[in-house]
Amino acid sequence: MELHGTRRSGKQSLPGFREAHPEIVWHRPISLHNRIIHGYWSIDIDVLVTTAQRDLPDLAQRLDKLLSAAHR
């Protein structure tokens, strides 16, 4: 999954997509995106690396499945 290309996916997702999938905790990746983009000088690299290693693989896999199903 290419997350770089989803820079606004949380806010500007397919109509109703976020609401249809409440199992994704949408505010967390949106908040992380905003922190990286708008507050890079205050990012704790250790937290960012831990998040990327621990949370991102599962989120990417879940989103891949949801998006694949939505495009069928």
mmCIF file as gemmi writes it, N, C-alpha and C atoms, coordinates in Angstrom:
data_model
loop_
_atom_site.group_PDB
_atom_site.id
_atom_site.type_symbol
_atom_site.label_atom_id
_atom_site.label_alt_id
_atom_site.label_comp_id
_atom_site.label_asym_id
_atom_site.label_entity_id
_atom_site.label_seq_id
_atom_site.pdbx_PDB_ins_code
_atom_site.Cartn_x
_atom_site.Cartn_y
_atom_site.Cartn_z
_atom_site.occupancy
_atom_site.B_iso_or_equiv
_atom_site.pdbx_formal_charge
_atom_site.auth_seq_id
_atom_site.auth_asym_id
_atom_site.pdbx_PDB_model_num
ATOM 1 N N . MET Axp A 1 ? 0.835 -1.182 0 1 0 ? 1 A 1
ATOM 2 C CA . MET Axp A 1 ? 0 0 0 1 0 ? 1 A 1
ATOM 3 C C . MET Axp A 1 ? 0.876 1.238 0 1 0 ? 1 A 1
ATOM 4 N N . GLU Axp A 2 ? 0.548 2.192 -0.822 1 0 ? 2 A 1
ATOM 5 C CA . GLU Axp A 2 ? 1.321 3.423 -0.893 1 0 ? 2 A 1
ATOM 6 C C . GLU Axp A 2 ? 0.648 4.488 -0.046 1 0 ? 2 A 1
ATOM 7 N N . LEU Axp A 3 ? 1.147 4.697 1.152 1 0 ? 3 A 1
ATOM 8 C CA . LEU Axp A 3 ? 0.551 5.681 2.046 1 0 ? 3 A 1
ATOM 9 C C . LEU Axp A 3 ? 0.89 7.102 1.633 1 0 ? 3 A 1
ATOM 10 N N . HIS Axp A 4 ? 2.018 7.269 0.957 1 0 ? 4 A 1
ATOM 11 C CA . HIS Axp A 4 ? 2.403 8.61 0.52 1 0 ? 4 A 1
ATOM 12 C C . HIS Axp A 4 ? 1.316 9.222 -0.357 1 0 ? 4 A 1
ATOM 13 N N . GLY Axp A 5 ? 0.687 8.433 -1.179 1 0 ? 5 A 1
ATOM 14 C CA . GLY Axp A 5 ? -0.338 8.922 -2.077 1 0 ? 5 A 1
ATOM 15 C C . GLY Axp A 5 ? -1.687 9.14 -1.418 1 0 ? 5 A 1
ATOM 16 N N . THR Axp A 6 ? -1.774 8.9 -0.134 1 0 ? 6 A 1
ATOM 17 C CA . THR Axp A 6 ? -3.054 9.037 0.569 1 0 ? 6 A 1
ATOM 18 C C . THR Axp A 6 ? -3.03 10.221 1.519 1 0 ? 6 A 1
ATOM 19 N N . ARG Axp A 7 ? -2.371 11.276 1.133 1 0 ? 7 A 1
ATOM 20 C CA . ARG Axp A 7 ? -2.147 12.388 2.051 1 0 ? 7 A 1
ATOM 21 C C . ARG Axp A 7 ? -3.418 12.984 2.618 1 0 ? 7 A 1
ATOM 22 N N . ARG Axp A 8 ? -4.505 12.884 1.908 1 0 ? 8 A 1
ATOM 23 C CA . ARG Axp A 8 ? -5.753 13.415 2.438 1 0 ? 8 A 1
ATOM 24 C C . ARG Axp A 8 ? -6.828 12.348 2.539 1 0 ? 8 A 1
ATOM 25 N N . SER Axp A 9 ? -6.406 11.114 2.555 1 0 ? 9 A 1
ATOM 26 C CA . SER Axp A 9 ? -7.376 10.021 2.521 1 0 ? 9 A 1
ATOM 27 C C . SER Axp A 9 ? -8.304 10.028 3.727 1 0 ? 9 A 1
ATOM 28 N N . GLY Axp A 10 ? -7.814 10.485 4.868 1 0 ? 10 A 1
ATOM 29 C CA . GLY Axp A 10 ? -8.657 10.5 6.05 1 0 ? 10 A 1
ATOM 30 C C . GLY Axp A 10 ? -9.768 11.511 5.963 1 0 ? 10 A 1
ATOM 31 N N . LYS Axp A 11 ? -9.471 12.683 5.439 1 0 ? 11 A 1
ATOM 32 C CA . LYS Axp A 11 ? -10.468 13.743 5.364 1 0 ? 11 A 1
ATOM 33 C C . LYS Axp A 11 ? -11.28 13.702 4.079 1 0 ? 11 A 1
ATOM 34 N N . GLN Axp A 12 ? -10.652 13.282 3.005 1 0 ? 12 A 1
ATOM 35 C CA . GLN Axp A 12 ? -11.31 13.311 1.708 1 0 ? 12 A 1
ATOM 36 C C . GLN Axp A 12 ? -11.417 11.913 1.118 1 0 ? 12 A 1
ATOM 37 N N . SER Axp A 13 ? -11.858 10.995 1.921 1 0 ? 13 A 1
ATOM 38 C CA . SER Axp A 13 ? -11.986 9.612 1.462 1 0 ? 13 A 1
ATOM 39 C C . SER Axp A 13 ? -13.217 9.474 0.566 1 0 ? 13 A 1
ATOM 40 N N . LEU Axp A 14 ? -13.389 8.288 0.026 1 0 ? 14 A 1
ATOM 41 C CA . LEU Axp A 14 ? -14.58 8.016 -0.753 1 0 ? 14 A 1
ATOM 42 C C . LEU Axp A 14 ? -15.801 8.407 0.069 1 0 ? 14 A 1
ATOM 43 N N . PRO Axp A 15 ? -16.81 8.968 -0.575 1 0 ? 15 A 1
ATOM 44 C CA . PRO Axp A 15 ? -17.998 9.384 0.185 1 0 ? 15 A 1
ATOM 45 C C . PRO Axp A 15 ? -18.545 8.251 1.053 1 0 ? 15 A 1
ATOM 46 N N . GLY Axp A 16 ? -18.639 8.506 2.336 1 0 ? 16 A 1
ATOM 47 C CA . GLY Axp A 16 ? -19.179 7.539 3.28 1 0 ? 16 A 1
ATOM 48 C C . GLY Axp A 16 ? -18.221 6.442 3.702 1 0 ? 16 A 1
ATOM 49 N N . PHE Axp A 17 ? -17.028 6.413 3.141 1 0 ? 17 A 1
ATOM 50 C CA . PHE Axp A 17 ? -16.092 5.319 3.421 1 0 ? 17 A 1
ATOM 51 C C . PHE Axp A 17 ? -15.71 5.269 4.895 1 0 ? 17 A 1
ATOM 52 N N . ARG Axp A 18 ? -15.324 6.399 5.471 1 0 ? 18 A 1
ATOM 53 C CA . ARG Axp A 18 ? -14.944 6.418 6.896 1 0 ? 18 A 1
ATOM 54 C C . ARG Axp A 18 ? -16.103 5.983 7.769 1 0 ? 18 A 1
ATOM 55 N N . GLU Axp A 19 ? -17.279 6.502 7.476 1 0 ? 19 A 1
ATOM 56 C CA . GLU Axp A 19 ? -18.45 6.164 8.289 1 0 ? 19 A 1
ATOM 57 C C . GLU Axp A 19 ? -18.813 4.692 8.159 1 0 ? 19 A 1
ATOM 58 N N . ALA Axp A 20 ? -18.562 4.123 6.996 1 0 ? 20 A 1
ATOM 59 C CA . ALA Axp A 20 ? -18.89 2.718 6.768 1 0 ? 20 A 1
ATOM 60 C C . ALA Axp A 20 ? -17.9 1.764 7.425 1 0 ? 20 A 1
ATOM 61 N N . HIS Axp A 21 ? -16.761 2.307 7.88 1 0 ? 21 A 1
ATOM 62 C CA . HIS Axp A 21 ? -15.723 1.467 8.471 1 0 ? 21 A 1
ATOM 63 C C . HIS Axp A 21 ? -15.245 2.039 9.811 1 0 ? 21 A 1
ATOM 64 N N . PRO Axp A 22 ? -16.137 2.013 10.795 1 0 ? 22 A 1
ATOM 65 C CA . PRO Axp A 22 ? -15.765 2.547 12.109 1 0 ? 22 A 1
ATOM 66 C C . PRO Axp A 22 ? -14.727 1.69 12.836 1 0 ? 22 A 1
ATOM 67 N N . GLU Axp A 23 ? -14.437 0.498 12.306 1 0 ? 23 A 1
ATOM 68 C CA . GLU Axp A 23 ? -13.428 -0.35 12.942 1 0 ? 23 A 1
ATOM 69 C C . GLU Axp A 23 ? -12.023 0.234 12.79 1 0 ? 23 A 1
ATOM 70 N N . ILE Axp A 24 ? -11.851 1.162 11.859 1 0 ? 24 A 1
ATOM 71 C CA . ILE Axp A 24 ? -10.576 1.874 11.716 1 0 ? 24 A 1
ATOM 72 C C . ILE Axp A 24 ? -10.645 3.104 12.615 1 0 ? 24 A 1
ATOM 73 N N . VAL Axp A 25 ? -9.658 3.278 13.445 1 0 ? 25 A 1
ATOM 74 C CA . VAL Axp A 25 ? -9.61 4.453 14.329 1 0 ? 25 A 1
ATOM 75 C C . VAL Axp A 25 ? -9.013 5.6 13.5 1 0 ? 25 A 1
ATOM 76 N N . TRP Axp A 26 ? -9.851 6.264 12.736 1 0 ? 26 A 1
ATOM 77 C CA . TRP Axp A 26 ? -9.422 7.235 11.736 1 0 ? 26 A 1
ATOM 78 C C . TRP Axp A 26 ? -8.655 8.411 12.307 1 0 ? 26 A 1
ATOM 79 N N . HIS Axp A 27 ? -9.005 8.859 13.485 1 0 ? 27 A 1
ATOM 80 C CA . HIS Axp A 27 ? -8.362 10.064 14.008 1 0 ? 27 A 1
ATOM 81 C C . HIS Axp A 27 ? -6.87 9.862 14.27 1 0 ? 27 A 1
ATOM 82 N N . ARG Axp A 28 ? -6.443 8.642 14.526 1 0 ? 28 A 1
ATOM 83 C CA . ARG Axp A 28 ? -5.022 8.405 14.821 1 0 ? 28 A 1
ATOM 84 C C . ARG Axp A 28 ? -4.124 8.619 13.602 1 0 ? 28 A 1
ATOM 85 N N . PRO Axp A 29 ? -4.396 7.969 12.449 1 0 ? 29 A 1
ATOM 86 C CA . PRO Axp A 29 ? -3.532 8.247 11.296 1 0 ? 29 A 1
ATOM 87 C C . PRO Axp A 29 ? -3.66 9.678 10.79 1 0 ? 29 A 1
ATOM 88 N N . ILE Axp A 30 ? -4.85 10.265 10.908 1 0 ? 30 A 1
ATOM 89 C CA . ILE Axp A 30 ? -5.027 11.659 10.484 1 0 ? 30 A 1
ATOM 90 C C . ILE Axp A 30 ? -4.2 12.577 11.373 1 0 ? 30 A 1
ATOM 91 N N . SER Axp A 31 ? -4.243 12.341 12.673 1 0 ? 31 A 1
ATOM 92 C CA . SER Axp A 31 ? -3.451 13.156 13.606 1 0 ? 31 A 1
ATOM 93 C C . SER Axp A 31 ? -1.958 12.994 13.36 1 0 ? 31 A 1
ATOM 94 N N . LEU Axp A 32 ? -1.522 11.773 13.107 1 0 ? 32 A 1
ATOM 95 C CA . LEU Axp A 32 ? -0.111 11.529 12.824 1 0 ? 32 A 1
ATOM 96 C C . LEU Axp A 32 ? 0.306 12.252 11.55 1 0 ? 32 A 1
ATOM 97 N N . HIS Axp A 33 ? -0.498 12.154 10.523 1 0 ? 33 A 1
ATOM 98 C CA . HIS Axp A 33 ? -0.218 12.859 9.269 1 0 ? 33 A 1
ATOM 99 C C . HIS Axp A 33 ? -0.066 14.354 9.527 1 0 ? 33 A 1
ATOM 100 N N . ASN Axp A 34 ? -1.017 14.933 10.234 1 0 ? 34 A 1
ATOM 101 C CA . ASN Axp A 34 ? -0.966 16.375 10.503 1 0 ? 34 A 1
ATOM 102 C C . ASN Axp A 34 ? 0.271 16.751 11.309 1 0 ? 34 A 1
ATOM 103 N N . ARG Axp A 35 ? 0.643 15.922 12.25 1 0 ? 35 A 1
ATOM 104 C CA . ARG Axp A 35 ? 1.822 16.183 13.07 1 0 ? 35 A 1
ATOM 105 C C . ARG Axp A 35 ? 3.096 16.158 12.227 1 0 ? 35 A 1
ATOM 106 N N . ILE Axp A 36 ? 3.18 15.174 11.337 1 0 ? 36 A 1
ATOM 107 C CA . ILE Axp A 36 ? 4.359 15.059 10.481 1 0 ? 36 A 1
ATOM 108 C C . ILE Axp A 36 ? 4.424 16.232 9.503 1 0 ? 36 A 1
ATOM 109 N N . ILE Axp A 37 ? 3.323 16.544 8.871 1 0 ? 37 A 1
ATOM 110 C CA . ILE Axp A 37 ? 3.293 17.582 7.844 1 0 ? 37 A 1
ATOM 111 C C . ILE Axp A 37 ? 3.433 18.984 8.43 1 0 ? 37 A 1
ATOM 112 N N . HIS Axp A 38 ? 2.765 19.249 9.538 1 0 ? 38 A 1
ATOM 113 C CA . HIS Axp A 38 ? 2.702 20.616 10.049 1 0 ? 38 A 1
ATOM 114 C C . HIS Axp A 38 ? 3.547 20.875 11.286 1 0 ? 38 A 1
ATOM 115 N N . GLY Axp A 39 ? 4.096 19.834 11.879 1 0 ? 39 A 1
ATOM 116 C CA . GLY Axp A 39 ? 4.865 20.051 13.102 1 0 ? 39 A 1
ATOM 117 C C . GLY Axp A 39 ? 6.118 19.222 13.17 1 0 ? 39 A 1
ATOM 118 N N . TYR Axp A 40 ? 6.8 19.102 12.043 1 0 ? 40 A 1
ATOM 119 C CA . TYR Axp A 40 ? 7.945 18.193 11.974 1 0 ? 40 A 1
ATOM 120 C C . TYR Axp A 40 ? 9.053 18.539 12.943 1 0 ? 40 A 1
ATOM 121 N N . TRP Axp A 41 ? 9.162 19.781 13.351 1 0 ? 41 A 1
ATOM 122 C CA . TRP Axp A 41 ? 10.219 20.177 14.276 1 0 ? 41 A 1
ATOM 123 C C . TRP Axp A 41 ? 9.975 19.665 15.689 1 0 ? 41 A 1
ATOM 124 N N . SER Axp A 42 ? 8.778 19.193 15.965 1 0 ? 42 A 1
ATOM 125 C CA . SER Axp A 42 ? 8.478 18.732 17.324 1 0 ? 42 A 1
ATOM 126 C C . SER Axp A 42 ? 8.166 17.242 17.379 1 0 ? 42 A 1
ATOM 127 N N . ILE Axp A 43 ? 8.527 16.497 16.357 1 0 ? 43 A 1
ATOM 128 C CA . ILE Axp A 43 ? 8.25 15.063 16.326 1 0 ? 43 A 1
ATOM 129 C C . ILE Axp A 43 ? 9.303 14.315 17.123 1 0 ? 43 A 1
ATOM 130 N N . ASP Axp A 44 ? 8.847 13.395 17.947 1 0 ? 44 A 1
ATOM 131 C CA . ASP Axp A 44 ? 9.749 12.494 18.668 1 0 ? 44 A 1
ATOM 132 C C . ASP Axp A 44 ? 10.025 11.32 17.727 1 0 ? 44 A 1
ATOM 133 N N . ILE Axp A 45 ? 11.227 11.245 17.213 1 0 ? 45 A 1
ATOM 134 C CA . ILE Axp A 45 ? 11.587 10.223 16.235 1 0 ? 45 A 1
ATOM 135 C C . ILE Axp A 45 ? 11.344 8.816 16.783 1 0 ? 45 A 1
ATOM 136 N N . ASP Axp A 46 ? 11.63 8.597 18.062 1 0 ? 46 A 1
ATOM 137 C CA . ASP Axp A 46 ? 11.405 7.273 18.645 1 0 ? 46 A 1
ATOM 138 C C . ASP Axp A 46 ? 9.927 6.885 18.586 1 0 ? 46 A 1
ATOM 139 N N . VAL Axp A 47 ? 9.044 7.831 18.852 1 0 ? 47 A 1
ATOM 140 C CA . VAL Axp A 47 ? 7.601 7.565 18.78 1 0 ? 47 A 1
ATOM 141 C C . VAL Axp A 47 ? 7.199 7.293 17.333 1 0 ? 47 A 1
ATOM 142 N N . LEU Axp A 48 ? 7.744 8.062 16.417 1 0 ? 48 A 1
ATOM 143 C CA . LEU Axp A 48 ? 7.43 7.868 15.006 1 0 ? 48 A 1
ATOM 144 C C . LEU Axp A 48 ? 7.886 6.496 14.515 1 0 ? 48 A 1
ATOM 145 N N . VAL Axp A 49 ? 9.093 6.089 14.868 1 0 ? 49 A 1
ATOM 146 C CA . VAL Axp A 49 ? 9.616 4.785 14.461 1 0 ? 49 A 1
ATOM 147 C C . VAL Axp A 49 ? 8.799 3.661 15.095 1 0 ? 49 A 1
ATOM 148 N N . THR Axp A 50 ? 8.487 3.79 16.359 1 0 ? 50 A 1
ATOM 149 C CA . THR Axp A 50 ? 7.68 2.772 17.04 1 0 ? 50 A 1
ATOM 150 C C . THR Axp A 50 ? 6.305 2.647 16.392 1 0 ? 50 A 1
ATOM 151 N N . THR Axp A 51 ? 5.685 3.776 16.083 1 0 ? 51 A 1
ATOM 152 C CA . THR Axp A 51 ? 4.378 3.764 15.428 1 0 ? 51 A 1
ATOM 153 C C . THR Axp A 51 ? 4.471 3.101 14.058 1 0 ? 51 A 1
ATOM 154 N N . ALA Axp A 52 ? 5.499 3.445 13.302 1 0 ? 52 A 1
ATOM 155 C CA . ALA Axp A 52 ? 5.675 2.869 11.963 1 0 ? 52 A 1
ATOM 156 C C . ALA Axp A 52 ? 5.883 1.356 12.031 1 0 ? 52 A 1
ATOM 157 N N . GLN Axp A 53 ? 6.602 0.909 13.017 1 0 ? 53 A 1
ATOM 158 C CA . GLN Axp A 53 ? 6.886 -0.521 13.139 1 0 ? 53 A 1
ATOM 159 C C . GLN Axp A 53 ? 5.723 -1.306 13.744 1 0 ? 53 A 1
ATOM 160 N N . ARG Axp A 54 ? 5.047 -0.708 14.712 1 0 ? 54 A 1
ATOM 161 C CA . ARG Axp A 54 ? 4.014 -1.433 15.454 1 0 ? 54 A 1
ATOM 162 C C . ARG Axp A 54 ? 2.627 -1.29 14.828 1 0 ? 54 A 1
ATOM 163 N N . ASP Axp A 55 ? 2.252 -0.079 14.44 1 0 ? 55 A 1
ATOM 164 C CA . ASP Axp A 55 ? 0.873 0.183 14.028 1 0 ? 55 A 1
ATOM 165 C C . ASP Axp A 55 ? 0.659 0.247 12.522 1 0 ? 55 A 1
ATOM 166 N N . LEU Axp A 56 ? 1.624 0.766 11.802 1 0 ? 56 A 1
ATOM 167 C CA . LEU Axp A 56 ? 1.439 0.999 10.378 1 0 ? 56 A 1
ATOM 168 C C . LEU Axp A 56 ? 1.231 -0.273 9.554 1 0 ? 56 A 1
ATOM 169 N N . PRO Axp A 57 ? 1.966 -1.348 9.789 1 0 ? 57 A 1
ATOM 170 C CA . PRO Axp A 57 ? 1.731 -2.552 8.977 1 0 ? 57 A 1
ATOM 171 C C . PRO Axp A 57 ? 0.288 -3.08 9.069 1 0 ? 57 A 1
ATOM 172 N N . ASP Axp A 58 ? -0.263 -3.105 10.274 1 0 ? 58 A 1
ATOM 173 C CA . ASP Axp A 58 ? -1.641 -3.576 10.446 1 0 ? 58 A 1
ATOM 174 C C . ASP Axp A 58 ? -2.621 -2.627 9.762 1 0 ? 58 A 1
ATOM 175 N N . LEU Axp A 59 ? -2.433 -1.327 9.944 1 0 ? 59 A 1
ATOM 176 C CA . LEU Axp A 59 ? -3.321 -0.353 9.318 1 0 ? 59 A 1
ATOM 177 C C . LEU Axp A 59 ? -3.247 -0.472 7.8 1 0 ? 59 A 1
ATOM 178 N N . ALA Axp A 60 ? -2.055 -0.575 7.247 1 0 ? 60 A 1
ATOM 179 C CA . ALA Axp A 60 ? -1.893 -0.686 5.799 1 0 ? 60 A 1
ATOM 180 C C . ALA Axp A 60 ? -2.592 -1.936 5.268 1 0 ? 60 A 1
ATOM 181 N N . GLN Axp A 61 ? -2.449 -3.044 5.966 1 0 ? 61 A 1
ATOM 182 C CA . GLN Axp A 61 ? -3.09 -4.291 5.541 1 0 ? 61 A 1
ATOM 183 C C . GLN Axp A 61 ? -4.613 -4.163 5.583 1 0 ? 61 A 1
ATOM 184 N N . ARG Axp A 62 ? -5.124 -3.586 6.637 1 0 ? 62 A 1
ATOM 185 C CA . ARG Axp A 62 ? -6.577 -3.426 6.769 1 0 ? 62 A 1
ATOM 186 C C . ARG Axp A 62 ? -7.126 -2.495 5.695 1 0 ? 62 A 1
ATOM 187 N N . LEU Axp A 63 ? -6.417 -1.394 5.439 1 0 ? 63 A 1
ATOM 188 C CA . LEU Axp A 63 ? -6.867 -0.456 4.41 1 0 ? 63 A 1
ATOM 189 C C . LEU Axp A 63 ? -6.784 -1.072 3.024 1 0 ? 63 A 1
ATOM 190 N N . ASP Axp A 64 ? -5.732 -1.838 2.765 1 0 ? 64 A 1
ATOM 191 C CA . ASP Axp A 64 ? -5.626 -2.539 1.477 1 0 ? 64 A 1
ATOM 192 C C . ASP Axp A 64 ? -6.847 -3.413 1.241 1 0 ? 64 A 1
ATOM 193 N N . LYS Axp A 65 ? -7.243 -4.178 2.244 1 0 ? 65 A 1
ATOM 194 C CA . LYS Axp A 65 ? -8.406 -5.07 2.111 1 0 ? 65 A 1
ATOM 195 C C . LYS Axp A 65 ? -9.682 -4.274 1.871 1 0 ? 65 A 1
ATOM 196 N N . LEU Axp A 66 ? -9.856 -3.205 2.651 1 0 ? 66 A 1
ATOM 197 C CA . LEU Axp A 66 ? -11.064 -2.384 2.495 1 0 ? 66 A 1
ATOM 198 C C . LEU Axp A 66 ? -11.111 -1.721 1.121 1 0 ? 66 A 1
ATOM 199 N N . LEU Axp A 67 ? -10 -1.167 0.677 1 0 ? 67 A 1
ATOM 200 C CA . LEU Axp A 67 ? -9.976 -0.488 -0.621 1 0 ? 67 A 1
ATOM 201 C C . LEU Axp A 67 ? -10.128 -1.467 -1.764 1 0 ? 67 A 1
ATOM 202 N N . SER Axp A 68 ? -9.552 -2.651 -1.635 1 0 ? 68 A 1
ATOM 203 C CA . SER Axp A 68 ? -9.716 -3.673 -2.674 1 0 ? 68 A 1
ATOM 204 C C . SER Axp A 68 ? -11.186 -4.068 -2.795 1 0 ? 68 A 1
ATOM 205 N N . ALA Axp A 69 ? -11.831 -4.236 -1.677 1 0 ? 69 A 1
ATOM 206 C CA . ALA Axp A 69 ? -13.24 -4.608 -1.679 1 0 ? 69 A 1
ATOM 207 C C . ALA Axp A 69 ? -14.105 -3.473 -2.23 1 0 ? 69 A 1
ATOM 208 N N . ALA Axp A 70 ? -13.739 -2.229 -1.965 1 0 ? 70 A 1
ATOM 209 C CA . ALA Axp A 70 ? -14.51 -1.081 -2.433 1 0 ? 70 A 1
ATOM 210 C C . ALA Axp A 70 ? -14.4 -0.89 -3.94 1 0 ? 70 A 1
ATOM 211 N N . HIS Axp A 71 ? -13.31 -1.373 -4.534 1 0 ? 71 A 1
ATOM 212 C CA . HIS Axp A 71 ? -13.099 -1.181 -5.969 1 0 ? 71 A 1
ATOM 213 C C . HIS Axp A 71 ? -13.547 -2.385 -6.808 1 0 ? 71 A 1
ATOM 214 N N . ARG Axp A 72 ? -14.235 -3.308 -6.211 1 0 ? 72 A 1
ATOM 215 C CA . ARG Axp A 72 ? -14.722 -4.485 -6.963 1 0 ? 72 A 1
ATOM 216 C C . ARG Axp A 72 ? -16.031 -4.191 -7.61 1 0 ? 72 A 1
